[in-house]
Amino acid sequence: MNRLLSTSIGRLRILGILEGISLLVLLGIAMPVKYILGNPALVRSVGMAHGVLFVLFVLYTIMASISNSWKFGSVTAKLLVGCVLPFGSFYVDKKILSKMPH
């Protein structure tokens, strides 16, 4: 874990995993609770957490893109598209970020 926190790619990976988990919790738990049980409280809290993590992931992707001189179409665009799809964050972590030098 310390190794991941010591590099920009490692921190981006952690942030991506957290963002992906928050999206799945929002879509898989909070939204059904809202619409089936009529309780929107979970959507508010999980939605806020997901929104913050999403914005941080996008900003950190842009910062990592600049510091690592990534071409927009190659890595950056794939990461940004992946973070809006359910399970996309996990896919880009496995296929792209995990293979980058730390």
Residue frames as a rotation matrix with the C-alpha (Angstrom) as fourth column:
MET 1
0.569 0.822 0.000 0.00
0.822 -0.569 0.000 0.00
0.000 0.000 -1.000 0.00
ASN 2
0.418 -0.483 -0.770 2.80
0.158 -0.796 0.585 2.43
-0.895 -0.366 -0.256 0.81
ARG 3
-0.634 -0.670 0.385 4.30
0.459 0.074 0.885 1.71
-0.622 0.738 0.261 -2.59
LEU 4
-0.086 0.698 0.711 1.05
0.970 -0.105 0.220 2.74
0.229 0.709 -0.668 -4.28
LEU 5
0.790 0.454 -0.412 0.81
0.569 -0.794 0.215 5.93
-0.229 -0.404 -0.886 -2.26
SER 6
0.083 -0.869 -0.487 4.36
0.323 -0.439 0.838 6.96
-0.943 -0.227 0.244 -3.13
THR 7
-0.869 -0.396 0.297 3.74
0.388 -0.174 0.905 7.41
-0.307 0.901 0.305 -6.88
SER 8
-0.589 0.668 -0.455 1.26
-0.687 -0.710 -0.154 9.45
-0.426 0.221 0.877 -8.89
ILE 9
-0.435 0.421 -0.796 0.15
-0.551 0.575 0.605 6.35
0.713 0.701 -0.018 -10.82
GLY 10
-0.761 0.105 -0.640 -0.36
0.475 0.762 -0.440 4.45
0.441 -0.639 -0.630 -7.58
ARG 11
-0.787 0.493 -0.371 -2.44
0.050 -0.549 -0.835 7.24
-0.615 -0.675 0.407 -6.07
LEU 12
-0.486 0.608 -0.628 -4.47
-0.874 -0.335 0.352 7.44
0.003 0.720 0.694 -9.30
ARG 13
-0.594 0.228 -0.771 -5.10
-0.079 0.938 0.338 3.68
0.800 0.261 -0.540 -9.09
ILE 14
-0.822 0.284 -0.494 -6.33
0.561 0.255 -0.788 3.93
-0.098 -0.924 -0.369 -5.50
LEU 15
-0.658 0.583 -0.478 -8.55
-0.391 -0.806 -0.445 6.88
-0.644 -0.106 0.758 -6.35
GLY 16
-0.524 0.434 -0.732 -9.95
-0.755 0.160 0.635 5.01
0.393 0.887 0.244 -9.37
ILE 17
-0.704 0.249 -0.665 -10.80
0.349 0.937 -0.018 1.94
0.618 -0.244 -0.747 -7.29
LEU 18
-0.764 0.427 -0.484 -12.52
0.400 -0.275 -0.874 4.09
-0.506 -0.862 0.040 -4.66
GLU 19
-0.576 0.553 -0.603 -14.45
-0.718 -0.695 0.048 5.96
-0.392 0.460 0.797 -7.37
GLY 20
-0.593 0.322 -0.738 -15.49
-0.437 0.641 0.631 2.67
0.677 0.696 -0.239 -8.98
ILE 21
-0.767 0.307 -0.564 -16.68
0.602 0.648 -0.466 1.23
0.222 -0.697 -0.682 -5.67
SER 22
-0.712 0.513 -0.479 -18.66
0.007 -0.677 -0.736 4.38
-0.702 -0.528 0.478 -4.90
LEU 23
-0.560 0.515 -0.650 -20.36
-0.825 -0.275 0.493 4.20
0.076 0.812 0.578 -8.32
LEU 24
-0.607 0.305 -0.734 -21.33
0.017 0.928 0.372 0.57
0.795 0.214 -0.568 -7.77
VAL 25
-0.770 0.347 -0.536 -22.66
0.605 0.130 -0.785 1.31
-0.203 -0.929 -0.310 -4.27
LEU 26
-0.684 0.519 -0.513 -24.63
-0.442 -0.854 -0.274 4.24
-0.580 0.039 0.814 -5.65
LEU 27
-0.408 0.518 -0.752 -26.15
-0.845 0.097 0.525 2.27
0.346 0.850 0.398 -8.52
GLY 28
-0.463 0.135 -0.876 -26.47
-0.034 0.985 0.170 -1.12
0.886 0.109 -0.451 -6.82
ILE 29
-0.559 0.231 -0.797 -27.52
0.815 0.333 -0.475 -0.22
0.156 -0.914 -0.374 -3.30
ALA 30
-0.791 0.185 -0.583 -28.47
0.184 -0.837 -0.515 3.43
-0.583 -0.514 0.628 -2.84
MET 31
-0.756 0.525 -0.392 -30.66
-0.638 -0.453 0.623 3.80
0.149 0.721 0.677 -5.93
PRO 32
-0.441 0.642 -0.627 -32.69
0.218 0.755 0.619 0.63
0.870 0.136 -0.473 -5.25
VAL 33
-0.584 0.224 -0.781 -33.18
0.802 0.009 -0.597 1.73
-0.127 -0.974 -0.185 -1.63
LYS 34
-0.861 0.256 -0.441 -34.43
-0.230 -0.967 -0.111 5.08
-0.454 0.006 0.891 -2.89
TYR 35
-0.571 0.637 -0.518 -36.86
-0.757 -0.163 0.633 3.71
0.320 0.753 0.575 -5.45
ILE 36
-0.359 0.445 -0.821 -37.95
0.188 0.895 0.403 0.46
0.914 -0.010 -0.405 -3.81
LEU 37
-0.279 0.193 -0.941 -38.07
0.948 0.213 -0.237 1.55
0.154 -0.958 -0.242 -0.17
GLY 38
0.562 0.564 0.604 -38.70
0.541 -0.804 0.247 5.24
0.625 0.188 -0.757 -0.80
ASN 39
0.770 -0.372 -0.518 -35.71
0.389 -0.370 0.844 6.36
-0.506 -0.851 -0.140 1.26
PRO 40
0.815 -0.422 0.397 -33.48
0.261 -0.344 -0.902 8.88
0.517 0.839 -0.170 -0.59
ALA 41
0.867 -0.476 0.146 -31.08
-0.404 -0.502 0.765 9.50
-0.290 -0.723 -0.627 2.32
LEU 42
0.343 -0.774 0.532 -28.53
0.367 0.632 0.683 6.95
-0.865 -0.039 0.500 1.14
VAL 43
0.464 -0.136 0.875 -28.48
0.872 -0.101 -0.478 8.43
0.154 0.985 0.072 -2.36
ARG 44
0.937 -0.094 0.335 -27.64
-0.117 -0.992 0.048 11.83
0.328 -0.084 -0.941 -0.90
SER 45
0.627 -0.730 0.271 -24.69
-0.472 -0.079 0.878 10.63
-0.620 -0.679 -0.394 1.15
VAL 46
0.147 -0.578 0.803 -23.29
0.531 0.731 0.429 8.06
-0.835 0.363 0.414 -1.28
GLY 47
0.666 0.178 0.724 -23.99
0.735 -0.318 -0.598 10.41
0.124 0.931 -0.343 -4.20
MET 48
0.931 -0.355 0.090 -22.00
-0.366 -0.911 0.189 13.18
0.015 -0.208 -0.978 -2.54
ALA 49
0.309 -0.847 0.432 -19.09
-0.247 0.367 0.897 10.87
-0.918 -0.384 -0.096 -1.80
HIS 50
0.225 -0.182 0.957 -19.15
0.808 0.584 -0.079 9.54
-0.545 0.791 0.278 -5.36
GLY 51
0.904 0.167 0.394 -19.30
0.375 -0.753 -0.541 13.06
0.206 0.637 -0.743 -6.79
VAL 52
0.721 -0.692 0.038 -16.26
-0.586 -0.581 0.565 14.14
-0.369 -0.430 -0.824 -4.81
LEU 53
0.073 -0.711 0.700 -14.32
0.063 0.704 0.708 11.01
-0.995 -0.007 0.096 -5.77
PHE 54
0.510 0.187 0.840 -15.32
0.813 0.213 -0.541 11.42
-0.280 0.959 -0.044 -9.42
VAL 55
0.977 -0.145 0.157 -14.13
-0.084 -0.936 -0.342 15.03
0.196 0.321 -0.927 -9.57
LEU 56
0.450 -0.859 0.244 -10.89
-0.596 -0.085 0.799 14.12
-0.665 -0.505 -0.550 -7.79
PHE 57
0.167 -0.363 0.917 -10.30
0.471 0.846 0.249 11.25
-0.866 0.390 0.313 -10.21
VAL 58
0.760 0.157 0.631 -10.84
0.645 -0.300 -0.702 13.49
0.079 0.941 -0.330 -13.24
LEU 59
0.888 -0.445 0.115 -8.56
-0.454 -0.889 0.059 16.21
0.076 -0.105 -0.992 -11.86
TYR 60
0.289 -0.814 0.504 -5.90
-0.447 0.351 0.823 13.71
-0.847 -0.463 -0.262 -10.82
THR 61
0.419 -0.095 0.903 -6.07
0.701 0.666 -0.255 12.02
-0.577 0.740 0.346 -14.23
ILE 62
0.912 -0.070 0.403 -5.43
0.239 -0.708 -0.665 15.37
0.332 0.703 -0.629 -15.89
MET 63
0.665 -0.709 0.236 -2.55
-0.711 -0.505 0.489 16.13
-0.227 -0.493 -0.840 -13.52
ALA 64
0.208 -0.580 0.787 -1.03
0.001 0.805 0.593 12.67
-0.978 -0.123 0.168 -14.09
SER 65
0.691 0.117 0.713 -1.49
0.685 0.209 -0.698 13.10
-0.231 0.971 0.065 -17.82
ILE 66
0.906 -0.365 0.213 0.45
-0.257 -0.876 -0.407 16.34
0.335 0.315 -0.888 -17.78
SER 67
0.441 -0.783 0.440 3.21
-0.779 -0.090 0.621 15.10
-0.446 -0.616 -0.649 -15.47
ASN 68
0.025 -0.414 0.910 3.67
0.101 0.907 0.410 11.84
-0.995 0.082 0.064 -17.41
SER 69
-0.517 -0.217 -0.828 3.30
-0.668 -0.503 0.549 13.45
-0.535 0.837 0.116 -20.86
TRP 70
-0.442 0.470 0.764 0.47
0.500 0.836 -0.225 11.16
-0.745 0.282 -0.605 -21.92
LYS 71
-0.962 0.273 0.023 -1.17
-0.106 -0.448 0.888 11.83
0.252 0.852 0.460 -25.24
PHE 72
-0.490 0.827 0.277 -4.84
-0.808 -0.312 -0.500 12.65
-0.327 -0.468 0.821 -24.70
GLY 73
0.298 0.701 -0.648 -6.21
-0.899 0.434 0.056 9.97
0.320 0.566 0.760 -27.01
SER 74
-0.291 -0.493 -0.820 -4.03
-0.288 0.863 -0.416 7.18
0.912 0.116 -0.393 -25.74
VAL 75
-0.701 -0.072 -0.710 -4.29
0.567 0.548 -0.615 6.96
0.434 -0.833 -0.343 -21.97
THR 76
-0.962 0.258 -0.091 -6.09
-0.134 -0.732 -0.668 10.03
-0.239 -0.631 0.739 -20.68
ALA 77
-0.375 0.873 -0.313 -9.25
-0.874 -0.222 0.432 9.60
0.307 0.435 0.846 -22.73
LYS 78
-0.207 0.264 -0.942 -9.49
0.011 0.963 0.268 5.91
0.978 0.045 -0.203 -21.86
LEU 79
-0.828 -0.136 -0.544 -9.22
0.528 0.135 -0.838 6.69
0.188 -0.981 -0.040 -18.14
LEU 80
-0.848 0.521 -0.100 -11.83
-0.450 -0.805 -0.387 9.43
-0.282 -0.283 0.917 -18.35
VAL 81
-0.175 0.799 -0.575 -14.28
-0.751 0.268 0.603 7.25
0.636 0.537 0.554 -20.28
GLY 82
-0.414 -0.064 -0.908 -13.65
0.252 0.950 -0.182 4.33
0.875 -0.304 -0.378 -17.96
CYS 83
-0.979 -0.033 -0.203 -14.55
0.206 -0.184 -0.961 6.29
-0.006 -0.982 0.187 -14.85
VAL 84
-0.530 0.846 -0.048 -18.11
-0.832 -0.531 -0.161 6.98
-0.162 -0.045 0.986 -16.04
LEU 85
0.040 0.514 -0.857 -18.95
-0.586 0.707 0.397 3.34
0.810 0.486 0.329 -16.83
PRO 86
0.690 0.192 0.698 -19.90
-0.693 0.452 0.561 0.82
-0.207 -0.871 0.445 -14.17
PHE 87
0.730 -0.530 0.431 -16.87
0.351 0.833 0.428 -1.45
-0.586 -0.161 0.794 -13.67
GLY 88
0.845 -0.397 0.358 -14.92
0.232 -0.331 -0.915 0.83
0.482 0.856 -0.188 -16.03
SER 89
0.563 -0.655 0.504 -12.56
-0.807 -0.567 0.165 2.03
0.178 -0.500 -0.848 -13.32
PHE 90
0.437 -0.373 0.819 -11.62
-0.337 0.776 0.533 -1.55
-0.834 -0.508 0.214 -12.51
TYR 91
0.816 -0.087 0.572 -11.09
0.526 0.525 -0.669 -2.35
-0.242 0.847 0.474 -16.19
VAL 92
0.748 -0.560 0.357 -8.76
-0.121 -0.643 -0.756 0.60
0.653 0.522 -0.549 -16.83
ASP 93
0.489 -0.595 0.639 -6.89
-0.833 -0.100 0.544 -0.17
-0.259 -0.798 -0.544 -13.63
LYS 94
0.486 -0.252 0.837 -6.28
0.042 0.963 0.265 -3.76
-0.873 -0.094 0.478 -14.72
LYS 95
0.667 -0.121 0.735 -5.58
0.722 0.346 -0.599 -3.11
-0.182 0.930 0.318 -18.41
ILE 96
0.591 -0.411 0.694 -3.78
0.241 -0.731 -0.638 0.25
0.770 0.544 -0.334 -18.29
LEU 97
0.599 -0.325 0.732 -2.69
-0.666 -0.710 0.229 1.56
0.445 -0.625 -0.641 -14.91
SER 98
0.819 -0.278 0.501 -1.40
-0.226 0.646 0.729 -1.69
-0.527 -0.711 0.466 -13.42
LYS 99
0.651 -0.571 0.500 1.00
0.754 0.565 -0.336 -2.09
-0.091 0.596 0.798 -16.36
MET 100
0.700 -0.401 0.591 2.55
-0.074 -0.864 -0.498 1.36
0.710 0.305 -0.635 -15.99
PRO 101
-0.241 -0.857 -0.455 5.86
0.582 0.247 -0.774 1.73
0.776 -0.452 0.439 -14.18
HIS 102
0.833 0.526 -0.168 5.44
0.418 -0.401 0.815 2.86
0.362 -0.750 -0.554 -10.59
